[in-house]
Amino acid sequence: MEYKVAVLSGDGIGPEIVREARKVMEKLSESESFSIDFQEELFGGAVQSESLFRRRRLRLVKEVMRY
């Protein structure tokens, strides 16, 4: 089975936590025999403009909801 997961890295503590959580999820998927398709996008202060943020968020939601 494959799961699609939206990965929203922000700024400050966010990217460090997200990076480590992703490692945990990858190890879990290996041990439990499923795969994860990570869809990465910037979030929060990592996005420079509000309109860019809205376009990226909408595209990501559409991608993830296809499953």
N, C-alpha and C positions, 0 to 999 in steps of 0.2 A: 504494500500500500504506500502511496506517496501523499505527503501533506505539503501544502503551500503555506508558507509562513511569511508575513510581512515583518521586516526588520526595520524599525524606525530609530536610527541613531540620532541623538540630539547633540547637545553640547555639555560641557562640564563633566559631571560624573557619568552621564548617559552612555557615551561610546565605549568606555571601559567596561561597564557592566554588561552592555549588550554583547560585546565581543566574547566575554567569558561565558555568558549564558548560551551563546551560539555553540561554543565548544562543548558544553554539557549536552546540548540537544543533539549534536552530531554524534557524540559517543553513545548516547542513549539509542539513537536510531540504528547505529551499527550493531549494538548488542541485542536489540529487539527486532531486527530485520524489517525495518521500514525506511523509507527515504523522505528527505525534506528538501523542498525546493524553496530556498530563501530568496525573497524579493526585497532587495535593499533600497532604501530611500533615506534622504536626509530629513531631519525633523527639527523643529524648534529653532534655536539660534543658529544652527548650522545652515539654515536656508536664508539666503540673502534678501529675498523680497517676498512679500505676502502673496502676490499673484503667482509667482513661481511655486510657492508652497502649495497653493490651492490646486494648481494644475497637476503637480506631482502626486498630491494626495488623491485626487480624483482618479488619475490613471492607475495608481496602486490599488485603490479599492476595487476598481473594475477588474483588474488582473486577478486579485485574490478571490473575488466573488464568482469567478468563472467555475471554480471547483464545486 
